[in-house]
Amino acid sequence: MSVFEQLSRNKGTVSTTLGKTLARDVLDKGQSDLLRECIELTVHEPSAPAARHIRAGAAKVVELVAEKRPDLVAPHLASLLPALSVAEPQTRWMIIRVMGYCAKLNHAVAQRAVAYAGKYVDAKEGVCLAAATDLFLGDLGAISKKDAQQAFPMLQLAMENPITNEAGWLLEAGFKMYANLGKTERDQVKRFAQQCQSSPQKSTQQRARKILRLE
């Protein structure tokens, strides 16, 4: 059965089980053709709502591969950029995360995703997309001081008005780029961390303490 057929039969917008199975075929069996097909399917009939589960299912595979082997996905980032404009947030959050995983290896294309990240920060479409966007900004800002200067203003904007359960991801992103920030920006990250110390989420408290221990 082809990848397209498997994704077509997929129930729901994202199937982690199917995604993991297909990603293992790429990672363990070297099925590069499968990866290329999934990359193409992230923008399958981009204006068709009925195809959203195909796009999101394919994006899940690409995300899982990029997490483990960004070198396999990085050469194809330009082909993934159109997936950042599809209707369903599931595909967009997985592909913006892919951009972060691959940012060091394909810096030029990853930078082109910054404009999309800015739109996501403004739109506030849900914690999954917000978290993936925050982490992308963190990954990009971790590359260099110049990248941090580009990414931090958007992270700061999100910090000023975080959505529910986003604070931990904002802290993680701030931690990622912290070494490349100036004193003013570091102080802003630490002030946000201080505000998060009383968060009801233990993971957020831990991330806040991790930042506050930094020099």
Backbone as numpy.savetxt, mean C-alpha at the origin, in Angstrom:
# Nx Ny Nz CAx CAy CAz Cx Cy Cz
-7.30 -24.98 -15.43 -8.15 -23.79 -15.43 -7.26 -22.55 -15.43
-7.57 -21.59 -16.29 -6.77 -20.37 -16.39 -6.96 -19.50 -15.15
-6.04 -18.56 -14.98 -6.15 -17.61 -13.87 -7.44 -16.81 -13.99
-7.75 -16.39 -15.19 -8.97 -15.63 -15.41 -10.20 -16.42 -14.98
-10.23 -17.69 -15.32 -11.38 -18.53 -14.95 -11.46 -18.70 -13.43
-10.32 -18.89 -12.79 -10.32 -19.05 -11.33 -10.82 -17.78 -10.65
-10.34 -16.63 -11.12 -10.77 -15.37 -10.52 -12.22 -15.07 -10.84
-12.69 -15.51 -12.00 -14.08 -15.28 -12.38 -15.03 -16.05 -11.46
-14.59 -17.19 -10.98 -15.41 -18.01 -10.09 -15.25 -17.62 -8.63
-14.35 -16.70 -8.39 -14.04 -16.27 -7.03 -15.26 -15.62 -6.38
-15.51 -15.95 -5.13 -16.63 -15.34 -4.40 -16.12 -14.14 -3.61
-16.83 -13.04 -3.72 -16.42 -11.83 -3.02 -15.37 -11.07 -3.79
-15.01 -9.90 -3.28 -14.05 -9.06 -3.99 -12.62 -9.55 -3.82
-12.32 -10.12 -2.67 -10.96 -10.61 -2.41 -11.03 -11.99 -1.76
-10.35 -12.95 -2.35 -10.23 -14.27 -1.73 -8.78 -14.48 -1.33
-8.51 -14.44 -0.05 -7.15 -14.61 0.42 -6.64 -16.01 0.11
-7.52 -17.01 0.22 -7.10 -18.39 -0.03 -6.64 -18.58 -1.46
-7.44 -18.13 -2.41 -7.05 -18.26 -3.81 -5.81 -17.42 -4.09
-5.77 -16.22 -3.54 -4.62 -15.36 -3.76 -3.33 -15.99 -3.28
-3.37 -16.60 -2.10 -2.17 -17.25 -1.56 -1.74 -18.43 -2.42
-2.73 -19.17 -2.91 -2.41 -20.33 -3.75 -1.71 -19.89 -5.04
-2.27 -18.88 -5.68 -1.68 -18.40 -6.93 -0.33 -17.73 -6.69
-0.21 -17.00 -5.58 1.07 -16.36 -5.27 2.15 -17.41 -5.03
1.80 -18.51 -4.37 2.77 -19.58 -4.16 3.23 -20.18 -5.47
2.33 -20.26 -6.44 2.72 -20.78 -7.76 3.79 -19.88 -8.40
3.67 -18.60 -8.16 4.67 -17.67 -8.68 5.97 -17.77 -7.89
5.85 -17.74 -6.57 7.03 -17.68 -5.71 7.79 -19.00 -5.64
7.05 -20.09 -5.55 7.69 -21.40 -5.35 7.95 -22.15 -6.65
7.12 -21.89 -7.64 7.23 -22.63 -8.89 7.74 -21.80 -10.06
7.97 -20.51 -9.79 8.53 -19.65 -10.83 7.61 -19.39 -12.00
6.32 -19.39 -11.76 5.36 -19.19 -12.86 5.20 -17.70 -13.16
6.16 -17.17 -13.89 6.16 -15.75 -14.21 5.01 -15.36 -15.13
4.58 -16.28 -15.97 3.44 -15.98 -16.85 2.19 -15.72 -16.03
2.03 -16.45 -14.94 0.88 -16.26 -14.06 0.91 -14.85 -13.46
2.09 -14.41 -13.04 2.22 -13.07 -12.48 1.86 -12.02 -13.51
2.37 -12.18 -14.72 2.08 -11.20 -15.78 0.58 -11.15 -16.09
-0.06 -12.32 -16.06 -1.49 -12.34 -16.31 -2.25 -11.61 -15.20
-1.83 -11.82 -13.97 -2.49 -11.13 -12.86 -2.30 -9.62 -12.95
-1.11 -9.20 -13.35 -0.86 -7.76 -13.52 -1.81 -7.19 -14.56
-1.99 -7.88 -15.65 -2.92 -7.42 -16.69 -4.35 -7.39 -16.18
-4.72 -8.36 -15.36 -6.10 -8.46 -14.89 -6.45 -7.43 -13.81
-5.46 -6.77 -13.23 -5.79 -5.72 -12.26 -6.54 -4.57 -12.89
-6.48 -4.48 -14.22 -7.22 -3.43 -14.92 -8.19 -4.04 -15.93
-8.62 -5.24 -15.67 -9.57 -5.90 -16.57 -10.91 -5.15 -16.56
-11.33 -4.71 -17.73 -12.60 -3.97 -17.87 -12.76 -2.97 -16.72
-11.88 -1.99 -16.65 -11.81 -1.11 -15.47 -13.08 -0.34 -15.15
-13.95 -0.16 -16.14 -15.19 0.58 -15.87 -16.38 -0.34 -15.58
-16.12 -1.65 -15.53 -17.21 -2.62 -15.33 -17.27 -3.05 -13.87
-18.31 -2.67 -13.13 -18.44 -3.09 -11.73 -18.45 -4.60 -11.56
-18.99 -5.31 -12.53 -19.10 -6.77 -12.40 -17.74 -7.46 -12.42
-16.72 -6.76 -12.91 -15.38 -7.36 -13.00 -14.51 -7.01 -11.80
-15.08 -6.35 -10.80 -14.26 -5.88 -9.69 -13.60 -7.03 -8.93
-14.30 -8.18 -8.83 -13.70 -9.30 -8.10 -12.53 -9.89 -8.87
-12.55 -9.78 -10.18 -11.41 -10.24 -10.98 -10.22 -9.32 -10.76
-10.47 -8.01 -10.85 -9.38 -7.04 -10.65 -8.79 -7.17 -9.24
-9.66 -7.22 -8.24 -9.17 -7.28 -6.86 -8.48 -8.61 -6.57
-9.00 -9.69 -7.10 -8.36 -10.99 -6.91 -6.97 -11.02 -7.52
-6.85 -10.44 -8.71 -5.54 -10.38 -9.35 -4.59 -9.49 -8.55
-5.11 -8.36 -8.05 -4.28 -7.45 -7.26 -3.77 -8.12 -6.00
-4.58 -8.99 -5.41 -4.15 -9.71 -4.21 -2.93 -10.57 -4.50
-2.94 -11.24 -5.62 -1.80 -12.08 -5.99 -0.55 -11.22 -6.17
-0.71 -10.12 -6.88 0.44 -9.22 -7.11 0.97 -8.68 -5.79
0.08 -8.31 -4.89 0.51 -7.79 -3.59 1.30 -8.85 -2.80
0.80 -10.07 -2.77 1.47 -11.13 -2.02 2.85 -11.44 -2.60
2.96 -11.42 -3.91 4.26 -11.65 -4.54 5.20 -10.50 -4.24
4.70 -9.26 -4.36 5.55 -8.08 -4.14 6.07 -8.03 -2.71
5.27 -8.49 -1.76 5.70 -8.47 -0.37 6.93 -9.35 -0.16
6.94 -10.51 -0.81 8.04 -11.47 -0.64 9.18 -11.25 -1.63
8.81 -10.91 -2.88 9.81 -10.75 -3.95 9.51 -9.49 -4.76
9.78 -8.33 -4.20 9.50 -7.10 -4.93 10.25 -7.01 -6.26
11.36 -7.71 -6.36 12.12 -7.69 -7.60 11.36 -8.29 -8.77
10.41 -9.19 -8.48 9.62 -9.79 -9.54 8.56 -8.84 -10.08
8.11 -7.94 -9.24 7.01 -7.05 -9.60 7.50 -5.67 -10.05
8.60 -5.21 -9.48 9.08 -3.85 -9.73 9.20 -3.49 -11.21
9.66 -4.39 -12.09 9.76 -4.01 -13.50 8.41 -3.73 -14.16
7.33 -4.14 -13.50 5.99 -4.01 -14.09 5.16 -2.90 -13.45
5.76 -2.05 -12.62 4.99 -1.05 -11.89 4.21 -0.12 -12.82
4.79 0.25 -13.93 4.10 1.16 -14.85 2.79 0.55 -15.34
2.77 -0.75 -15.54 1.55 -1.42 -15.99 0.48 -1.45 -14.90
0.90 -1.28 -13.65 -0.03 -1.31 -12.53 -0.62 0.05 -12.19
-0.02 1.12 -12.68 -0.51 2.47 -12.36 -2.00 2.66 -12.67
-2.51 2.17 -13.82 -3.94 2.36 -14.09 -4.85 1.72 -13.06
-4.36 0.70 -12.35 -5.18 0.04 -11.33 -5.44 0.96 -10.14
-4.68 2.04 -10.01 -4.89 2.98 -8.93 -6.08 3.91 -9.18
-6.71 3.74 -10.33 -7.87 4.58 -10.66 -9.17 3.79 -10.79
-9.15 2.48 -10.55 -10.38 1.70 -10.68 -11.34 2.05 -9.55
-12.59 1.64 -9.71 -13.63 2.07 -8.77 -13.48 1.47 -7.39
-13.22 0.17 -7.32 -13.25 -0.50 -6.02 -11.98 -0.21 -5.22
-12.14 0.14 -3.93 -10.98 0.45 -3.11 -10.08 -0.75 -2.86
-10.63 -1.96 -2.93 -9.81 -3.15 -2.65 -8.62 -3.24 -3.60
-8.88 -3.08 -4.88 -7.78 -3.13 -5.85 -6.80 -2.00 -5.60
-7.32 -0.82 -5.34 -6.44 0.33 -5.15 -5.57 0.18 -3.92
-6.14 -0.34 -2.82 -5.29 -0.42 -1.62 -4.20 -1.46 -1.79
-4.46 -2.53 -2.53 -3.42 -3.53 -2.71 -2.33 -3.04 -3.66
-2.71 -2.29 -4.68 -1.71 -1.82 -5.64 -0.91 -0.65 -5.08
-1.50 0.22 -4.27 -0.69 1.29 -3.66 0.30 0.66 -2.67
-0.10 -0.45 -2.06 0.84 -1.17 -1.17 1.97 -1.77 -1.99
1.65 -2.31 -3.15 2.67 -2.84 -4.06 3.68 -1.75 -4.41
3.18 -0.55 -4.66 4.07 0.57 -5.01 5.07 0.82 -3.88
4.62 0.67 -2.65 5.53 0.84 -1.51 6.56 -0.28 -1.43
6.11 -1.50 -1.60 7.04 -2.63 -1.56 8.15 -2.49 -2.61
7.79 -1.93 -3.76 8.72 -1.87 -4.89 9.39 -0.51 -5.07
9.13 0.41 -4.14 9.58 1.79 -4.34 11.09 1.92 -4.52
11.87 1.16 -3.76 13.33 1.25 -3.88 13.82 0.72 -5.22
13.12 -0.27 -5.74 13.58 -0.94 -6.96 13.11 -0.27 -8.24
12.03 0.50 -8.15 11.53 1.24 -9.32 11.04 2.59 -8.83
11.99 3.39 -8.45 11.71 4.66 -7.80 10.91 5.60 -8.69
11.25 5.65 -9.96 10.61 6.61 -10.87 9.11 6.37 -10.96
8.70 5.12 -11.10 7.27 4.82 -11.22 6.58 4.97 -9.87
7.24 4.55 -8.81 6.64 4.68 -7.48 6.33 6.15 -7.18
7.20 7.04 -7.61 6.94 8.47 -7.40 5.68 8.93 -8.13
5.39 8.30 -9.25 4.19 8.67 -10.00 2.92 8.28 -9.24
3.05 7.38 -8.28 1.89 6.97 -7.47 1.58 7.97 -6.36
2.47 8.92 -6.12 2.26 9.89 -5.05 1.00 10.70 -5.29
0.74 11.06 -6.52 -0.46 11.85 -6.83 -1.73 11.09 -6.44
-1.72 9.79 -6.65 -2.87 8.97 -6.26 -2.98 8.92 -4.73
-1.84 8.81 -4.07 -1.84 8.78 -2.61 -2.48 10.05 -2.05
-2.16 11.19 -2.66 -2.74 12.45 -2.21 -4.26 12.45 -2.33
-4.76 11.88 -3.41 -6.21 11.79 -3.59 -6.84 10.87 -2.54
-6.17 9.78 -2.22 -6.70 8.85 -1.23 -6.74 9.49 0.16
-5.71 10.27 0.48 -5.68 10.94 1.78 -6.85 11.91 1.89
-7.13 12.61 0.81 -8.23 13.58 0.82 -9.59 12.89 0.89
-9.72 11.76 0.19 -11.04 11.12 0.06 -11.47 10.36 1.29
-10.53 9.80 2.04 -10.85 9.05 3.27 -11.93 8.00 3.01
-11.59 7.01 2.21 -12.55 6.00 1.79 -12.60 4.77 2.69
-11.87 4.76 3.76 -11.90 3.60 4.65 -10.51 3.28 5.16
-10.45 2.53 6.25 -9.17 2.32 6.92 -8.21 1.47 6.11
-8.69 0.52 5.33 -7.78 -0.33 4.57 -7.02 0.47 3.51
-7.74 1.31 2.78 -7.08 2.15 1.78 -6.19 3.19 2.46
-6.67 3.76 3.56 -5.88 4.74 4.28 -4.58 4.12 4.80
-4.68 2.93 5.39 -3.50 2.27 5.94 -2.48 1.95 4.85
-2.95 1.42 3.73 -2.05 1.09 2.63 -1.37 2.33 2.08
-2.13 3.43 2.02 -1.57 4.69 1.54 -0.52 5.22 2.51
-0.82 5.17 3.80 0.15 5.61 4.81 1.45 4.81 4.69
1.33 3.51 4.56 2.53 2.67 4.48 3.31 2.93 3.20
2.60 3.19 2.11 3.29 3.56 0.86 4.10 4.83 1.07
3.49 5.83 1.69 4.21 7.08 1.95 5.41 6.84 2.85
5.25 5.96 3.84 6.37 5.62 4.71 7.50 4.94 3.97
7.15 4.00 3.10 8.17 3.29 2.32 8.91 4.25 1.40
8.17 5.15 0.76 8.81 6.11 -0.13 9.69 7.07 0.66
9.16 7.58 1.77 9.93 8.52 2.58 11.17 7.93 3.21
11.21 6.61 3.32 12.37 5.93 3.90 13.55 5.87 2.93
13.31 6.16 1.67 14.37 6.03 0.67 15.40 7.15 0.77
14.95 8.38 0.91 15.88 9.51 0.94 15.21 10.71 1.60
16.02 11.71 1.95 15.47 12.93 2.53 14.57 13.64 1.53
14.95 13.62 0.27 14.12 14.25 -0.77 12.77 13.58 -0.87
12.75 12.27 -0.80 11.49 11.53 -0.86 10.65 11.81 0.38
11.31 11.91 1.53 10.58 12.21 2.75 9.94 13.59 2.69
10.63 14.54 2.08 10.07 15.88 1.92 8.82 15.85 1.05
8.79 14.94 0.10 7.63 14.81 -0.77 6.49 14.09 -0.08
6.81 13.06 0.69 5.78 12.21 1.28 5.21 12.76 2.58
6.04 13.44 3.38 5.60 13.82 4.72 4.40 14.77 4.75
4.33 15.77 3.88 3.16 16.66 3.95 1.83 15.93 3.86
1.77 14.87 3.05 0.53 14.10 2.94 0.29 13.29 4.21
1.36 12.76 4.77 1.23 12.01 6.03 0.79 12.95 7.14
1.35 14.14 7.16 0.97 15.12 8.17 -0.51 15.49 8.05
-0.97 15.66 6.82 -2.38 15.98 6.59 -3.28 14.88 7.14
-2.88 13.63 6.93 -3.66 12.51 7.45 -3.61 12.48 8.98
-2.48 12.85 9.56 -2.35 12.87 11.01 -3.27 13.91 11.65
-3.52 14.98 10.93 -4.36 16.05 11.46 -5.82 15.62 11.60
-6.21 14.65 10.79 -7.60 14.20 10.83 -7.69 12.71 10.50
-7.12 11.85 11.35 -7.12 10.41 11.05 -8.52 9.82 11.14
-8.77 8.82 10.33 -10.03 8.11 10.44 -9.90 7.02 11.49
-11.01 6.41 11.85 -11.01 5.38 12.90 -10.02 4.26 12.58
-9.18 3.94 13.54 -8.21 2.84 13.46 -7.06 3.11 12.50
-6.87 4.36 12.10 -5.76 4.67 11.19 -4.49 5.04 11.93
-4.60 5.47 13.17 -3.46 6.06 13.88 -2.23 5.15 13.90
-2.43 3.86 14.12 -1.30 2.94 14.17 -0.51 2.90 12.88
-1.23 2.97 11.77 -0.56 2.93 10.47 0.17 4.23 10.19
-0.40 5.34 10.63 0.28 6.63 10.51 1.58 6.62 11.30
1.54 6.05 12.49 2.74 5.94 13.30 3.79 5.07 12.63
3.34 3.95 12.07 4.28 3.06 11.39 4.95 3.76 10.21
4.16 4.54 9.46 4.70 5.28 8.33 5.69 6.34 8.81
5.33 7.04 9.89 6.24 8.04 10.43 7.54 7.43 10.90
7.46 6.24 11.49 8.65 5.55 11.94 9.54 5.18 10.76
8.94 4.73 9.68 9.69 4.32 8.49 10.55 5.46 7.95
10.00 6.66 7.89 10.70 7.78 7.26 11.41 8.68 8.27
11.32 8.35 9.55 11.79 9.24 10.61 13.24 9.69 10.40
14.11 8.78 10.01 15.54 9.10 9.86 15.78 10.14 8.78
14.86 10.27 7.85 15.03 11.22 6.75 14.29 12.54 6.96
13.70 12.72 8.13 12.95 13.94 8.42 13.82 14.97 9.12
13.47 16.24 8.95 14.12 17.30 9.69 13.56 17.38 11.09
14.15 18.24 11.91 13.75 18.34 13.31 12.28 18.74 13.46
11.82 19.69 12.66 10.43 20.13 12.77 9.47 18.98 12.49
9.76 18.23 11.43 8.89 17.10 11.06 8.97 15.98 12.11
10.16 15.73 12.64 10.30 14.72 13.70 9.48 15.10 14.92
9.52 16.37 15.27 8.74 16.83 16.42 7.25 16.64 16.19
6.81 16.83 14.95 5.40 16.64 14.63 5.01 15.17 14.77
5.89 14.29 14.32 5.62 12.86 14.46 5.56 12.48 15.94
6.46 13.02 16.73 6.48 12.69 18.16 5.26 13.24 18.88
4.80 14.41 18.48 3.58 14.95 19.11 2.39 14.05 18.80
2.34 13.56 17.59 1.26 12.65 17.23 1.38 11.35 18.03
2.61 10.87 18.20 2.83 9.66 18.99 2.39 9.87 20.44
2.66 11.03 20.99 2.24 11.32 22.36 0.72 11.27 22.49
0.03 11.78 21.47 -1.43 11.76 21.48 -1.98 10.33 21.42
-1.19 9.43 20.84 -1.65 8.06 20.61 -1.31 7.10 21.74
-0.61 7.58 22.76 -0.20 6.68 23.84 -1.38 6.09 24.60
-2.51 6.80 24.59 -3.69 6.31 25.30 -4.69 5.62 24.37
-4.25 5.27 23.19 -5.12 4.59 22.24 -5.65 3.28 22.83
-6.91 2.92 22.52 -7.43 1.63 23.00 -6.77 0.43 22.31
-6.08 0.67 21.23 -5.41 -0.41 20.51 -3.97 -0.56 21.00
-3.65 -1.74 21.50 -2.30 -1.97 22.04 -1.22 -1.82 20.97
-1.52 -2.24 19.74 -0.53 -2.12 18.68 -0.20 -0.65 18.41
-1.20 0.22 18.52 -0.97 1.65 18.33 -0.14 2.20 19.47
-0.43 1.78 20.69 0.37 2.21 21.85 1.83 1.80 21.68
2.05 0.58 21.20 3.40 0.07 21.01 4.15 0.87 19.95
3.45 1.21 18.87 4.08 2.01 17.81 4.40 3.41 18.33
3.51 3.96 19.14 3.75 5.29 19.71 5.00 5.27 20.59
5.11 4.26 21.44 6.27 4.17 22.33 7.56 3.98 21.53
7.47 3.23 20.45 8.64 2.99 19.60 9.17 4.31 19.03
8.25 5.19 18.64 8.67 6.49 18.11 9.21 7.39 19.20
8.57 7.37 20.35 8.99 8.26 21.44 10.36 7.88 22.01
10.79 6.66 21.73 12.15 6.25 22.16 13.23 6.73 21.20
12.84 7.20 20.02 13.80 7.65 19.04 14.44 8.97 19.44
15.66 9.16 19.02 16.38 10.42 19.31 16.06 11.44 18.23
